[in-house]
Amino acid sequence: MASSRASVSYADAARWYCIVFLVLMVVLGSFTEDNSLINKSNPSACDEIYVVGEGETLHTISDKCGDPFIVEENPHIHDPDDVFPGLIIKITPSNPRN
């Protein structure tokens, strides 16, 4: 009977270690960057999803990406002068520039 309890105890401990390991992997995995939508290696690239960089304005982004309707396409931008690094905007280029 004692060996049966010991094996159950080891199984419970192994299960908890696995749970803790999986939770840790999920938490650590959430801190990695996914560059599939955002191409930060080429700052001049204008993907459909664009992250505003340091010193950029809607005017400079519009010129770079060829999208004159950024404010109209992004209803979350209430004030065109209130643009900050990290703001995510939608880009629909009408005449893409290289």
All heavy atoms as an XYZ file, in Angstrom:
754
protein
N       0.817     -1.183      0.000
C       0.000      0.000      0.000
C       0.867      1.256      0.000
O       0.520      2.225     -0.625
C      -0.918     -0.055      1.216
C      -1.855      1.063      1.314
S      -3.395      0.860      0.510
C      -4.601      0.330      1.496
N       1.985      1.221      0.688
C       2.853      2.391      0.763
C       3.463      2.725     -0.587
O       3.622      3.885     -0.932
C       3.952      2.179      1.799
N       3.819      1.689     -1.377
C       4.405      1.959     -2.691
C       3.364      2.538     -3.641
O       3.685      3.314     -4.520
C       5.022      0.689     -3.277
O       3.999     -0.259     -3.555
N       2.098      2.164     -3.466
C       1.022      2.704     -4.288
C       0.859      4.198     -4.028
O       0.697      4.986     -4.946
C      -0.267      1.969     -3.995
O      -1.347      2.585     -4.655
N       0.902      4.590     -2.756
C       0.797      6.011     -2.408
C       2.006      6.789     -2.894
O       1.885      7.926     -3.330
C       0.639      6.180     -0.905
C      -0.722      5.795     -0.426
C      -0.878      6.104      1.027
N      -2.193      5.695      1.482
C      -2.546      5.639      2.727
N      -1.680      5.950      3.666
N      -3.757      5.275      3.062
N       3.183      6.179     -2.819
C       4.395      6.854     -3.271
C       4.345      7.094     -4.763
O       4.734      8.160     -5.249
C       5.635      6.041     -2.899
N       3.860      6.127     -5.524
C       3.792      6.308     -6.976
C       2.753      7.369     -7.341
O       2.939      8.120     -8.284
C       3.491      4.983     -7.672
O       2.208      4.509     -7.307
N       1.662      7.426     -6.604
C       0.667      8.472     -6.828
C       1.265      9.830     -6.491
O       1.074     10.813     -7.215
C      -0.612      8.197     -6.011
C      -1.551      9.383     -6.074
C      -1.299      6.937     -6.499
N       2.023      9.888     -5.434
C       2.660     11.138     -5.032
C       3.652     11.615     -6.089
O       3.708     12.782     -6.419
C       3.358     10.964     -3.688
O       4.028     12.142     -3.333
N       4.450     10.669     -6.641
C       5.396     11.030     -7.696
C       4.661     11.475     -8.964
O       5.066     12.408     -9.636
C       6.321      9.855     -8.031
C       7.310      9.534     -6.950
C       7.470      8.237     -6.483
C       8.103     10.541     -6.387
C       8.378      7.944     -5.484
C       9.013     10.259     -5.397
C       9.154      8.967     -4.949
O      10.057      8.681     -3.962
N       3.549     10.826     -9.256
C       2.759     11.198    -10.427
C       2.176     12.598    -10.255
O       2.178     13.402    -11.190
C       1.660     10.176    -10.677
N       1.679     12.870     -9.055
C       1.151     14.209     -8.793
C       2.244     15.267     -8.898
O       2.037     16.337     -9.483
C       0.505     14.273     -7.404
C      -0.834     13.555     -7.351
O      -1.433     13.341     -8.425
O      -1.267     13.210     -6.223
N       3.398     14.973     -8.348
C       4.512     15.920     -8.415
C       4.946     16.136     -9.859
O       5.181     17.274    -10.287
C       5.684     15.426     -7.573
N       5.032     15.063    -10.643
C       5.424     15.183    -12.050
C       4.398     16.000    -12.819
O       4.759     16.830    -13.665
C       5.580     13.798    -12.665
N       3.118     15.789    -12.528
C       2.075     16.559    -13.199
C       2.198     18.039    -12.871
O       2.104     18.891    -13.750
C       0.699     16.021    -12.793
C      -0.422     16.727    -13.554
C      -1.775     16.184    -13.237
N      -2.051     16.399    -11.814
C      -2.792     15.612    -11.076
N      -3.341     14.543    -11.606
N      -3.003     15.877     -9.807
N       2.444     18.367    -11.614
C       2.586     19.773    -11.229
C       3.814     20.409    -11.848
O       3.789     21.556    -12.281
C       2.614     19.916     -9.705
C       1.227     19.887     -9.134
C       0.653     18.895     -8.408
C       0.231     20.898     -9.282
N      -0.642     19.211     -8.093
C      -0.934     20.448     -8.617
C       0.188     22.133     -9.910
C      -2.100     21.179     -8.572
C      -0.986     22.879     -9.861
C      -2.101     22.398     -9.196
N       4.922     19.658    -11.929
C       6.111     20.186    -12.594
C       5.832     20.462    -14.066
O       6.259     21.484    -14.617
C       7.305     19.233    -12.454
C       7.941     19.263    -11.090
C       8.063     18.107    -10.331
C       8.433     20.453    -10.561
C       8.647     18.134     -9.075
C       9.012     20.489     -9.305
C       9.125     19.335     -8.568
O       9.702     19.366     -7.321
N       5.085     19.580    -14.708
C       4.732     19.795    -16.116
C       3.836     21.021    -16.277
O       4.021     21.815    -17.195
C       4.041     18.563    -16.692
S       5.155     17.183    -16.949
N       2.879     21.182    -15.390
C       1.985     22.342    -15.450
C       2.766     23.632    -15.253
O       2.600     24.594    -15.998
C       0.848     22.205    -14.408
C      -0.102     21.075    -14.818
C       0.098     23.523    -14.241
C      -1.114     20.706    -13.758
N       3.633     23.646    -14.256
C       4.441     24.835    -13.995
C       5.341     25.131    -15.190
O       5.473     26.285    -15.621
C       5.266     24.665    -12.699
C       6.306     25.764    -12.565
C       4.348     24.638    -11.487
N       5.937     24.095    -15.770
C       6.799     24.274    -16.933
C       6.018     24.855    -18.114
O       6.471     25.792    -18.772
C       7.435     22.936    -17.327
C       8.279     23.012    -18.552
C       9.526     23.613    -18.513
C       7.827     22.494    -19.752
C      10.304     23.701    -19.648
C       8.595     22.576    -20.887
C       9.843     23.182    -20.837
N       4.839     24.328    -18.391
C       4.029     24.826    -19.503
C       3.587     26.266    -19.282
O       3.615     27.084    -20.204
C       2.823     23.920    -19.722
C       3.135     22.539    -20.294
C       1.875     21.690    -20.324
C       3.745     22.654    -21.675
N       3.176     26.586    -18.067
C       2.785     27.970    -17.765
C       3.972     28.908    -17.937
O       3.855     29.987    -18.510
C       2.181     28.070    -16.346
C       2.022     29.515    -15.917
C       0.853     27.338    -16.278
N       5.125     28.493    -17.477
C       6.336     29.300    -17.630
C       6.667     29.515    -19.105
O       7.020     30.615    -19.516
C       7.503     28.634    -16.899
C       8.820     29.383    -16.890
C       8.665     30.714    -16.166
C       9.889     28.551    -16.222
N       6.527     28.467    -19.913
C       6.806     28.592    -21.343
C       5.824     29.553    -22.020
O       6.207     30.348    -22.872
C       6.755     27.213    -22.019
C       7.855     26.277    -21.571
S       9.512     26.934    -21.819
C       9.578     26.956    -23.583
N       4.564     29.496    -21.630
C       3.569     30.400    -22.205
C       3.876     31.839    -21.812
O       3.830     32.747    -22.640
C       2.142     30.000    -21.769
C       1.140     31.078    -22.113
C       1.749     28.677    -22.403
N       4.209     32.055    -20.559
C       4.509     33.410    -20.091
C       5.758     33.953    -20.785
O       5.775     35.081    -21.275
C       4.666     33.448    -18.557
C       5.224     34.773    -18.082
C       3.330     33.170    -17.884
N       6.806     33.165    -20.855
C       8.028     33.613    -21.513
C       7.820     33.791    -23.010
O       8.387     34.695    -23.614
C       9.173     32.631    -21.249
C       9.695     32.595    -19.822
C      10.768     31.521    -19.675
C      10.246     33.945    -19.413
N       6.999     32.968    -23.610
C       6.716     33.091    -25.030
C       5.937     34.344    -25.369
O       6.016     34.859    -26.479
N       5.201     34.882    -24.410
C       4.432     36.098    -24.676
C       5.321     37.336    -24.735
O       4.895     38.373    -25.214
C       3.355     36.288    -23.613
O       3.943     36.564    -22.362
N       6.570     37.231    -24.291
C       7.470     38.369    -24.324
C       8.295     38.442    -25.597
O       9.009     39.394    -25.812
C       8.421     38.346    -23.123
C       7.722     38.631    -21.827
C       7.626     37.654    -20.854
C       7.150     39.860    -21.589
C       6.982     37.902    -19.658
C       6.505     40.123    -20.403
C       6.423     39.142    -19.430
N       8.209     37.442    -26.453
C       8.966     37.481    -27.696
C       8.196     38.265    -28.732
O       6.972     38.354    -28.685
C       9.246     36.064    -28.230
O       7.998     35.433    -28.493
C      10.046     35.254    -27.241
N       8.912     38.856    -29.687
C       8.269     39.641    -30.730
C       7.893     38.752    -31.892
O       8.630     37.877    -32.280
C       9.213     40.730    -31.240
C       9.355     41.872    -30.289
C      10.116     43.018    -30.914
O       9.957     43.254    -32.117
O      10.860     43.655    -30.195
N       6.742     39.013    -32.462
C       6.309     38.335    -33.671
C       6.357     39.359    -34.786
O       5.534     40.255    -34.847
C       4.894     37.782    -33.495
C       4.394     37.086    -34.734
O       5.230     36.726    -35.589
O       3.170     36.907    -34.849
N       7.333     39.226    -35.663
C       7.517     40.186    -36.740
C       6.838     39.745    -38.028
O       7.195     40.208    -39.093
C       9.014     40.408    -36.998
C       9.664     41.162    -35.873
O       9.031     41.992    -35.239
N      10.918     40.882    -35.607
N       5.850     38.878    -37.938
C       5.197     38.436    -39.160
C       4.337     39.543    -39.768
O       4.187     39.608    -40.968
C       4.352     37.200    -38.892
O       3.352     37.493    -37.948
N       3.748     40.416    -38.960
C       2.947     41.509    -39.482
C       3.722     42.815    -39.572
O       3.408     43.666    -40.381
C       1.709     41.746    -38.597
C       0.684     40.635    -38.572
C      -0.416     40.981    -37.581
C       0.094     40.433    -39.944
N       4.725     42.974    -38.743
C       5.458     44.225    -38.671
C       6.904     43.971    -39.052
O       7.582     43.183    -38.424
C       5.385     44.817    -37.248
C       3.928     44.999    -36.844
C       6.141     46.123    -37.179
C       3.741     45.218    -35.382
N       7.388     44.654    -40.068
C       8.748     44.447    -40.528
C       9.622     45.561    -39.958
O       9.736     46.628    -40.544
C       8.801     44.443    -42.059
C      10.167     44.118    -42.590
O      11.095     43.881    -41.829
N      10.300     44.112    -43.898
N      10.237     45.314    -38.797
C      11.058     46.334    -38.166
C      12.485     46.335    -38.689
O      13.234     47.251    -38.429
C      11.069     46.138    -36.650
C       9.733     46.432    -36.036
C       9.815     46.436    -34.553
C       8.465     46.817    -33.980
N       8.497     47.043    -32.577
N      12.876     45.297    -39.438
C      14.226     45.274    -39.985
C      14.373     46.266    -41.121
O      15.462     46.712    -41.426
C      14.583     43.868    -40.466
O      13.718     43.499    -41.530
N      13.285     46.642    -41.758
C      13.295     47.626    -42.827
C      12.317     48.736    -42.467
O      11.130     48.635    -42.756
C      12.910     46.980    -44.158
C      13.019     47.944    -45.318
O      13.421     49.084    -45.152
N      12.644     47.478    -46.502
N      12.797     49.817    -41.834
C      11.885     50.843    -41.352
C      11.128     51.563    -42.456
O      10.139     52.201    -42.213
C      12.787     51.804    -40.575
C      14.172     51.459    -40.944
C      14.174     50.087    -41.514
N      11.599     51.473    -43.715
C      10.889     52.142    -44.792
C       9.761     51.286    -45.348
O       9.015     51.720    -46.203
C      11.864     52.509    -45.910
O      12.390     51.321    -46.478
N       9.650     50.038    -44.874
C       8.588     49.156    -45.349
C       7.254     49.605    -44.780
O       7.145     49.923    -43.607
C       8.874     47.718    -44.940
N       6.257     49.617    -45.635
C       4.918     50.026    -45.216
C       3.982     48.847    -45.372
O       3.435     48.612    -46.445
C       4.443     51.207    -46.037
S       5.424     52.691    -45.802
N       3.840     48.075    -44.323
C       2.914     46.957    -44.320
C       1.519     47.473    -44.025
O       1.318     48.643    -43.696
C       3.330     45.929    -43.273
C       4.664     45.278    -43.601
O       4.975     45.156    -44.802
O       5.381     44.900    -42.661
N       0.534     46.592    -44.126
C      -0.839     46.975    -43.831
C      -0.986     47.422    -42.378
O      -1.749     48.320    -42.060
C      -1.775     45.810    -44.106
C      -3.219     46.149    -43.890
C      -4.149     44.999    -44.219
O      -3.724     44.029    -44.868
O      -5.316     45.072    -43.805
N      -0.230     46.785    -41.480
C      -0.189     47.185    -40.077
C       1.128     47.925    -39.871
O       2.190     47.389    -40.138
C      -0.261     45.962    -39.141
C      -1.497     45.122    -39.431
C      -0.209     46.400    -37.684
C      -2.806     45.804    -39.167
N       1.067     49.145    -39.403
C       2.260     49.985    -39.266
C       2.369     50.468    -37.826
O       1.373     50.908    -37.236
C       2.161     51.178    -40.214
C       3.415     51.996    -40.305
C       4.397     51.683    -41.225
C       3.618     53.091    -39.467
C       5.558     52.431    -41.323
C       4.775     53.837    -39.549
C       5.734     53.511    -40.476
O       6.884     54.252    -40.569
N       3.548     50.393    -37.272
C       3.810     50.885    -35.919
C       4.595     52.177    -36.040
O       5.666     52.216    -36.646
C       4.592     49.854    -35.080
C       4.872     50.406    -33.690
C       3.830     48.548    -34.980
N       4.050     53.246    -35.474
C       4.689     54.556    -35.537
C       6.007     54.517    -34.772
O       6.071     54.024    -33.653
C       3.753     55.644    -34.957
C       4.434     56.995    -34.941
C       2.452     55.699    -35.740
N       7.037     55.037    -35.407
C       8.354     55.082    -34.793
C       8.644     56.444    -34.166
O       7.875     57.400    -34.309
N       9.770     56.526    -33.496
C      10.204     57.759    -32.834
C      10.387     58.863    -33.873
O      11.047     58.689    -34.887
C      11.521     57.502    -32.103
C      12.004     58.660    -31.257
C      11.174     58.836    -29.993
O      10.712     57.828    -29.438
O      10.996     59.989    -29.573
N       9.781     60.017    -33.634
C       9.947     61.186    -34.500
C       9.061     61.196    -35.731
O       9.144     62.116    -36.538
N       8.227     60.184    -35.907
C       7.353     60.151    -37.079
C       6.060     60.912    -36.820
O       5.576     60.980    -35.697
C       7.024     58.714    -37.466
C       8.174     57.962    -38.066
C       7.768     56.582    -38.553
O       7.117     55.848    -37.782
O       8.113     56.269    -39.703
N       5.525     61.491    -37.875
C       4.223     62.148    -37.835
C       3.338     61.480    -38.875
O       3.811     60.729    -39.722
C       4.343     63.652    -38.156
O       4.791     63.798    -39.512
C       5.305     64.353    -37.217
N       2.045     61.776    -38.825
C       1.151     61.211    -39.832
C       1.524     61.707    -41.223
O       1.395     60.983    -42.208
C      -0.301     61.549    -39.509
C      -0.891     60.845    -38.297
C      -2.351     61.238    -38.121
C      -0.766     59.347    -38.413
N       2.026     62.934    -41.297
C       2.436     63.483    -42.588
C       3.632     62.716    -43.157
O       3.636     62.352    -44.345
C       2.766     64.970    -42.453
C       3.148     65.615    -43.741
N       2.236     65.854    -44.735
C       4.347     66.033    -44.206
C       2.860     66.403    -45.765
N       4.141     66.526    -45.464
N       4.655     62.459    -42.336
C       5.829     61.733    -42.834
C       5.475     60.285    -43.186
O       5.980     59.748    -44.167
C       6.982     61.754    -41.816
O       6.575     61.123    -40.600
C       7.451     63.166    -41.541
N       4.595     59.670    -42.399
C       4.169     58.298    -42.697
C       3.358     58.279    -43.991
O       3.530     57.401    -44.836
C       3.363     57.703    -41.525
C       4.235     57.603    -40.283
C       2.790     56.343    -41.898
C       3.475     57.290    -39.016
N       2.485     59.268    -44.159
C       1.687     59.364    -45.376
C       2.581     59.516    -46.603
O       2.357     58.867    -47.629
C       0.733     60.554    -45.267
O       0.019     60.725    -46.462
N       3.601     60.350    -46.509
C       4.532     60.528    -47.621
C       5.313     59.239    -47.899
O       5.494     58.848    -49.048
C       5.513     61.660    -47.331
C       4.867     63.032    -47.466
O       3.754     63.112    -48.026
O       5.482     64.010    -47.000
N       5.786     58.605    -46.828
C       6.601     57.406    -46.985
C       5.794     56.241    -47.550
O       6.281     55.490    -48.396
C       7.209     57.003    -45.635
C       8.046     55.742    -45.714
C       8.846     55.397    -44.481
C       8.214     55.620    -43.168
N       9.002     55.105    -42.051
N       4.555     56.105    -47.110
C       3.757     54.940    -47.473
C       2.776     55.207    -48.619
O       2.163     54.263    -49.120
C       2.988     54.444    -46.259
S       4.063     53.918    -44.922
N       2.618     56.464    -48.997
C       1.702     56.782    -50.076
C       0.245     56.614    -49.708
O      -0.568     56.212    -50.535
N      -0.097     56.907    -48.467
C      -1.476     56.792    -47.999
C      -1.941     58.146    -47.474
O      -1.646     58.512    -46.335
C      -1.579     55.737    -46.899
C      -3.009     55.511    -46.437
O      -3.933     56.141    -46.985
O      -3.203     54.691    -45.532
N      -2.684     58.918    -48.292
C      -3.136     60.243    -47.841
C      -4.349     60.201    -46.921
O      -4.772     61.244    -46.422
C      -3.480     60.951    -49.157
C      -3.853     59.847    -50.080
C      -3.011     58.658    -49.679
N      -4.914     59.022    -46.671
C      -6.147     58.930    -45.883
C      -5.952     58.169    -44.575
O      -6.831     57.431    -44.137
C      -7.248     58.264    -46.721
C      -7.515     58.973    -48.013
C      -7.078     58.424    -49.207
C      -8.163     60.191    -48.029
C      -7.315     59.072    -50.399
C      -8.396     60.852    -49.217
C      -7.965     60.291    -50.417
N      -4.825     58.367    -43.921
C      -4.528     57.641    -42.683
C      -5.553     57.958    -41.596
O      -6.049     57.061    -40.913
C      -3.104     57.938    -42.189
C      -2.091     57.344    -43.178
C      -2.864     57.365    -40.802
C      -0.651     57.667    -42.846
N      -5.891     59.213    -41.428
C      -6.822     59.605    -40.354
C      -8.212     59.023    -40.615
O      -8.854     58.517    -39.696
C      -6.882     61.141    -40.210
C      -7.926     61.560    -39.198
C      -5.525     61.681    -39.802
N      -8.645     59.054    -41.859
C      -9.968     58.530    -42.189
C     -10.041     57.006    -42.006
O     -11.088     56.469    -41.657
C     -10.336     58.879    -43.637
C     -10.633     60.348    -43.852
C      -9.383     61.200    -44.085
O      -8.251     60.666    -44.014
O      -9.534     62.402    -44.309
N      -8.935     56.310    -42.237
C      -8.913     54.847    -42.148
C      -8.679     54.336    -40.727
O      -8.785     53.142    -40.483
C      -7.821     54.289    -43.058
C      -8.082     54.563    -44.521
C      -6.854     54.360    -45.379
O      -5.747     54.221    -44.824
O      -7.006     54.352    -46.606
N      -8.331     55.229    -39.815
C      -8.023     54.849    -38.439
C      -8.880     55.650    -37.473
O      -8.462     56.708    -36.976
C      -6.531     55.082    -38.160
C      -5.661     54.147    -38.959
O      -5.475     53.003    -38.597
N      -5.133     54.640    -40.078
N     -10.089     55.154    -37.186
C     -11.003     55.921    -36.327
C     -10.509     56.084    -34.896
O     -11.016     56.931    -34.166
C     -12.307     55.120    -36.380
C     -11.917     53.760    -36.818
C     -10.678     53.908    -37.646
N      -9.499     55.311    -34.487
C      -8.975     55.460    -33.125
C      -8.057     56.676    -32.999
O      -7.684     57.047    -31.899
C      -8.255     54.186    -32.685
C      -7.059     53.841    -33.522
N      -7.166     53.248    -34.759
C      -5.739     54.010    -33.305
C      -5.963     53.065    -35.263
N      -5.077     53.516    -34.403
N      -7.724     57.320    -34.115
C      -6.919     58.553    -34.075
C      -7.896     59.719    -34.049
O      -8.505     60.066    -35.056
C      -5.976     58.651    -35.294
C      -5.016     57.472    -35.318
C      -5.222     59.975    -35.266
C      -4.125     57.431    -36.546
N      -8.060     60.321    -32.886
C      -8.989     61.432    -32.725
C      -8.320     62.761    -33.033
O      -8.957     63.685    -33.523
C      -9.571     61.451    -31.307
C     -10.298     60.192    -30.975
N     -11.493     59.842    -31.556
C      -9.990     59.175    -30.142
C     -11.899     58.683    -31.096
N     -10.995     58.247    -30.228
N      -7.030     62.872    -32.739
C      -6.285     64.107    -32.973
C      -5.045     63.756    -33.793
O      -4.153     63.064    -33.300
C      -5.881     64.729    -31.634
C      -5.142     66.041    -31.787
O      -5.010     66.533    -32.922
O      -4.682     66.576    -30.758
N      -4.958     64.228    -35.047
C      -3.803     63.908    -35.892
C      -2.468     64.373    -35.319
O      -1.421     63.864    -35.698
C      -4.101     64.623    -37.201
C      -5.568     64.868    -37.201
C      -5.964     64.989    -35.762
N      -2.503     65.326    -34.413
C      -1.271     65.808    -33.789
C      -0.855     64.957    -32.596
O       0.244     65.119    -32.078
C      -1.429     67.267    -33.349
C      -1.625     68.189    -34.529
O      -1.038     67.919    -35.596
O      -2.371     69.172    -34.391
N      -1.738     64.079    -32.149
C      -1.448     63.229    -30.985
C      -1.030     61.836    -31.452
O      -1.735     60.859    -31.254
C      -2.672     63.152    -30.075
C      -2.366     62.424    -28.779
O      -1.189     62.402    -28.379
O      -3.309     61.880    -28.177
N       0.141     61.773    -32.104
C       0.694     60.518    -32.599
C       1.955     60.238    -31.799
O       2.776     61.123    -31.597
C       1.011     60.618    -34.106
C       1.638     59.352    -34.620
C      -0.260     60.930    -34.875
N       2.115     59.010    -31.342
C       3.227     58.676    -30.460
C       3.868     57.367    -30.904
O       3.231     56.558    -31.590
C       2.731     58.560    -29.016
C       1.535     57.658    -28.872
C       1.696     56.300    -28.658
C       0.249     58.176    -28.980
C       0.600     55.472    -28.537
C      -0.854     57.345    -28.868
C      -0.678     55.988    -28.641
N       5.136     57.154    -30.560
C       5.805     55.906    -30.916
C       5.073     54.705    -30.323
O       4.660     54.718    -29.172
C       7.196     56.041    -30.306
C       7.408     57.504    -30.169
C       6.044     58.091    -29.893
N       4.875     53.690    -31.149
C       4.174     52.494    -30.714
C       2.715     52.458    -31.124
O       2.068     51.425    -31.023
N       2.184     53.597    -31.596
C       0.801     53.638    -32.066
C       0.679     52.757    -33.300
O       1.495     52.827    -34.216
C       0.392     55.071    -32.400
C      -1.018     55.275    -32.952
C      -2.052     54.958    -31.880
C      -1.190     56.693    -33.457
N      -0.325     51.916    -33.338
C      -0.538     51.010    -34.458
C      -1.606     51.611    -35.367
O      -2.687     51.973    -34.903
C      -0.964     49.619    -33.971
C       0.151     49.023    -33.121
C      -1.315     48.708    -35.139
C      -0.205     47.718    -32.466
N      -1.255     51.714    -36.652
C      -2.197     52.278    -37.619
C      -2.310     51.358    -38.826
O      -1.429     50.562    -39.115
C      -1.787     53.697    -38.068
C      -0.386     53.700    -38.671
C      -1.885     54.684    -36.927
C       0.029     55.041    -39.235
N      -3.427     51.510    -39.531
C      -3.673     50.752    -40.752
C      -3.210     51.598    -41.929
O      -3.514     52.785    -42.009
C      -5.160     50.435    -40.879
C      -5.525     49.729    -42.150
C      -7.025     49.535    -42.249
C      -7.362     48.975    -43.613
N      -8.776     49.075    -43.898
N      -2.488     50.972    -42.840
C      -1.987     51.655    -44.029
C      -2.636     51.021    -45.258
O      -2.657     49.798    -45.404
C      -0.454     51.530    -44.150
C       0.237     52.158    -42.950
C       0.050     52.112    -45.446
C       0.152     53.663    -42.876
N      -3.180     51.857    -46.133
C      -3.707     51.419    -47.418
C      -3.075     52.299    -48.483
O      -3.604     53.364    -48.809
C      -5.235     51.538    -47.459
O      -5.776     50.897    -46.314
C      -5.801     50.892    -48.705
N      -1.920     51.895    -49.007
C      -1.231     52.758    -49.966
C      -1.978     52.886    -51.276
O      -2.478     51.911    -51.826
C       0.120     52.072    -50.172
C      -0.063     50.672    -49.730
C      -1.200     50.660    -48.753
N      -2.084     54.134    -51.748
C      -2.703     54.369    -53.051
C      -1.653     54.404    -54.144
O      -1.908     54.063    -55.269
C      -3.510     55.669    -53.043
O      -2.673     56.745    -52.670
N      -0.444     54.846    -53.771
C       0.695     54.827    -54.694
C       1.941     54.468    -53.918
O       2.656     55.327    -53.446
C       0.841     56.184    -55.415
C       0.999     57.332    -54.456
O       0.774     57.195    -53.265
N       1.385     58.478    -54.980
N       2.221     53.154    -53.754
C       3.356     52.726    -52.932
C       4.681     53.261    -53.459
O       4.902     53.312    -54.654
C       3.320     51.201    -53.012
C       2.158     50.835    -53.838
C       1.531     52.067    -54.366
N       5.501     53.677    -52.526
C       6.840     54.188    -52.857
C       7.886     53.191    -52.429
O       7.706     52.491    -51.455
C       7.097     55.522    -52.161
C       6.155     56.588    -52.596
C       6.506     57.867    -51.907
N       5.575     58.889    -52.348
C       5.746     60.157    -52.132
N       6.787     60.572    -51.474
N       4.876     61.037    -52.559
N       8.995     53.161    -53.127
C      10.095     52.265    -52.763
C      11.225     53.021    -52.144
O      11.626     54.022    -52.452
C      10.583     51.496    -53.973
C       9.522     50.506    -54.453
O       8.717     50.035    -53.665
N       9.526     50.219    -55.734
